[in-house]
Amino acid sequence: MQRTTRIWLAVGIAVLLLAAGGVAIAITVFGGDAPPPAALSSPSATVTPSTGSDPADADGADGTWTVESTSGSLDDGTATFAGYRIEEELGNVGANTAVGRTQDVTGQRVIDGTTISELSIEVDMTTLVSDDHRRDDQLRDRGLETDTFPTATFSITEPIDLGSAPKRGERIDVDANGALTLHGVTQQVTVPIEAVWNGDAIEALASFDVALSDYGIDPPTGFFVLSIADHGTVGLHLRFAPA
């Protein structure tokens, strides 16, 4: 009797350990800490532009500025990137924030005195990366369907009034009215933008909510992903350099 009891006790402990290990694996693979949203860098007006001449010495910020790639980390929010954040419910884990980002962003803005007369951004959706390649693979033919809709774009439909000409180290908060094309559907949106002219670049940050149904996006669910929120957040962290 004692031997049988010891055997069942050992089996019970093994089952508990396996169950705990399974949850730990699920958390590691399908969940975990999401990278924080990006934030603007602290202004440093003493940095000399890499072009060798200071645009402020001539026409201030006037002219064309293009999105430049950076070598910063996607996880800490220092790199140029575009991406998404969305809440999901995972089997054996519970609530989780899914974050996908890509550094394949191009675009330009034209500053003319106290206005931004042009602003256009294009994102390569096929290179979005999250913390799990299986989620990324799913988005190729489900959800965002990046194989079918490989790019997303945003362009303003009216000039942005800055109020005053940009100055180095001075933060700007404005709203940009424009057209967002996502998943092959174009909608008019208002995007809040934070920006600062920091050294040789203008750093810009934007974050806004998107309802999936507005863009014909059917949230992909399955065995591990039990549910996905009906809206998510589009985020951009961009550095613009003089063209």
C-alpha positions in Angstrom: 0.0 0.0 0.0 2.8 2.4 0.9 4.6 1.6 -2.3 1.5 2.3 -4.4 0.9 5.6 -2.5 4.5 6.6 -3.3 4.1 5.8 -6.9 0.9 7.9 -7.3 2.5 10.7 -5.3 5.4 10.7 -7.7 3.1 10.6 -10.7 1.1 13.6 -9.2 4.2 15.6 -8.7 5.4 14.9 -12.3 2.1 15.9 -13.7 2.2 19.2 -11.7 5.7 19.9 -12.9 4.8 19.2 -16.5 1.8 21.5 -16.3 3.8 24.3 -14.7 6.5 23.8 -17.4 3.8 23.9 -20.1 2.5 27.2 -18.9 6.0 28.6 -18.6 6.7 27.6 -22.2 3.4 29.1 -23.4 4.3 32.3 -21.7 7.8 32.4 -23.2 6.6 31.5 -26.7 3.3 33.2 -27.0 3.4 36.0 -24.4 5.8 37.9 -22.3 6.7 41.6 -21.8 5.8 43.7 -24.8 8.3 46.4 -25.8 7.3 49.8 -24.5 5.8 52.5 -26.8 8.4 54.8 -28.4 9.2 58.2 -26.8 10.9 61.3 -28.2 14.6 61.7 -27.4 15.7 64.5 -25.1 16.6 67.5 -27.3 20.3 68.2 -27.8 20.6 71.4 -29.9 24.5 71.2 -29.8 24.7 68.3 -32.2 26.3 69.3 -35.5 24.4 68.1 -38.6 26.2 65.3 -40.5 25.9 67.3 -43.7 28.5 69.7 -42.4 26.2 72.8 -42.5 23.5 73.8 -40.2 20.1 74.3 -41.9 19.2 76.8 -39.2 21.9 79.1 -40.5 20.0 79.6 -43.8 16.3 78.9 -44.2 15.6 77.2 -40.8 13.8 73.9 -41.3 12.5 74.9 -44.7 12.9 72.3 -47.4 12.4 68.6 -48.0 13.2 66.1 -45.3 13.3 62.3 -45.9 12.9 59.4 -43.5 16.3 57.9 -42.6 17.0 54.4 -41.3 18.6 54.0 -37.9 20.5 51.3 -36.2 18.7 51.6 -32.9 16.8 48.7 -31.2 13.2 47.9 -32.1 12.6 46.8 -28.6 13.6 50.0 -26.8 11.8 52.3 -29.3 14.9 54.2 -30.4 14.9 53.0 -34.1 12.9 54.3 -37.0 9.9 52.0 -37.3 6.2 51.5 -38.0 4.1 48.9 -36.3 1.1 47.8 -34.4 0.0 47.0 -30.8 -3.1 44.9 -30.1 -4.5 43.1 -27.2 -5.1 39.3 -27.5 -6.2 36.4 -25.3 -3.9 33.4 -25.4 -4.6 29.8 -24.3 -3.0 29.0 -20.9 -1.6 32.5 -20.7 -4.5 35.0 -20.7 -4.3 38.6 -21.7 -1.3 39.6 -23.8 -0.1 42.6 -25.8 1.1 41.7 -29.3 3.6 44.1 -30.8 4.9 43.9 -34.4 7.3 46.4 -35.9 9.3 47.0 -39.1 12.2 49.4 -40.0 11.3 49.3 -43.7 9.7 52.8 -43.8 10.2 55.4 -46.4 8.7 58.9 -46.9 9.3 62.6 -46.9 7.9 65.9 -45.5 8.2 69.4 -46.9 8.4 72.3 -44.5 7.5 75.8 -45.7 7.8 78.4 -43.0 5.1 77.6 -40.5 3.5 74.8 -42.4 4.2 71.2 -43.5 2.9 71.3 -47.1 3.6 67.7 -47.9 3.9 64.5 -45.8 3.8 60.9 -47.1 4.9 57.7 -45.5 5.1 54.1 -47.0 5.6 51.0 -44.9 6.6 47.5 -46.1 4.2 45.3 -44.2 5.8 42.1 -45.3 8.7 42.7 -42.9 6.7 43.1 -39.7 8.3 41.2 -36.8 6.8 40.3 -33.4 8.1 38.1 -30.6 6.8 34.9 -32.3 7.4 34.0 -36.0 4.2 31.9 -36.0 2.2 35.1 -35.4 4.1 36.8 -38.2 3.6 33.8 -40.6 -0.2 33.9 -39.9 -0.3 37.6 -40.9 1.0 36.7 -44.4 -2.4 35.2 -45.5 -4.7 36.0 -42.6 -5.5 39.2 -40.7 -3.3 41.9 -42.3 -2.7 39.5 -45.3 0.6 41.0 -46.0 1.2 38.8 -49.0 -1.8 40.3 -50.7 -1.4 43.8 -49.3 2.3 44.3 -48.9 2.3 48.1 -48.2 0.5 50.6 -46.0 0.6 54.3 -46.7 -0.3 57.6 -45.2 -0.3 61.1 -46.8 -1.8 64.3 -45.6 -4.8 65.8 -47.4 -4.2 69.3 -46.2 -1.2 71.3 -45.0 -0.3 71.1 -41.3 -0.2 74.4 -39.5 2.7 74.5 -37.1 1.8 77.9 -35.6 5.5 79.0 -35.9 8.6 78.0 -37.7 10.3 75.0 -36.1 13.2 75.7 -33.8 15.9 73.4 -32.5 15.1 71.6 -29.3 11.5 72.9 -29.3 8.7 70.3 -29.1 5.8 70.5 -31.6 2.4 68.9 -31.1 0.1 68.9 -34.1 -2.7 66.9 -35.8 -2.3 65.7 -39.3 -5.4 65.1 -41.4 -4.8 62.6 -44.1 -5.6 59.3 -45.9 -4.4 56.0 -44.4 -4.4 53.0 -46.7 -4.2 49.7 -44.9 -5.2 46.2 -46.0 -6.1 47.7 -49.4 -8.7 50.1 -47.8 -8.3 53.9 -47.6 -9.9 55.9 -44.8 -9.6 59.5 -43.7 -7.9 59.8 -40.3 -6.6 62.4 -37.9 -3.1 61.5 -36.6 -1.6 63.3 -33.6 2.1 64.0 -34.1 4.8 64.9 -31.6 8.0 66.1 -33.1 11.3 67.8 -32.1 14.2 69.1 -34.1 17.0 67.3 -32.4 20.5 67.9 -33.7 20.7 67.0 -37.4 17.3 65.3 -37.6 13.6 66.0 -36.9 12.3 63.2 -34.8 8.5 62.5 -35.1 6.2 60.2 -33.1 2.6 59.2 -33.9 0.2 56.8 -32.3 -3.5 56.3 -33.1 -6.2 53.7 -32.8 -7.6 51.8 -35.8 -10.8 49.7 -35.9 -10.0 46.5 -37.7 -13.5 46.4 -39.3 -12.9 49.8 -40.9 -10.2 48.2 -43.0 -11.8 44.8 -43.7 -9.4 43.0 -41.4 -10.6 39.7 -39.9 -8.7 39.0 -36.7 -6.9 35.6 -37.1 -7.6 33.3 -34.1 -6.7 29.7 -33.5 -5.8 27.0 -30.9 -3.5 29.3 -28.9 -4.9 32.7 -29.9 -8.4 32.6 -28.5 -9.4 36.1 -29.3 -8.1 39.4 -30.6 -9.4 42.9 -29.8 -11.5 44.6 -32.5 -9.1 47.6 -32.6 -5.4 48.2 -32.4 -2.9 51.0 -32.3 -0.7 52.0 -35.2 2.6 53.5 -34.1 5.4 55.3 -35.9 8.7 56.5 -34.7 10.6 58.4 -37.5 13.7 60.4 -38.0 13.7 62.9 -40.9 17.0 64.1 -42.3 17.5 67.0 -44.8 17.2 65.7 -48.3 
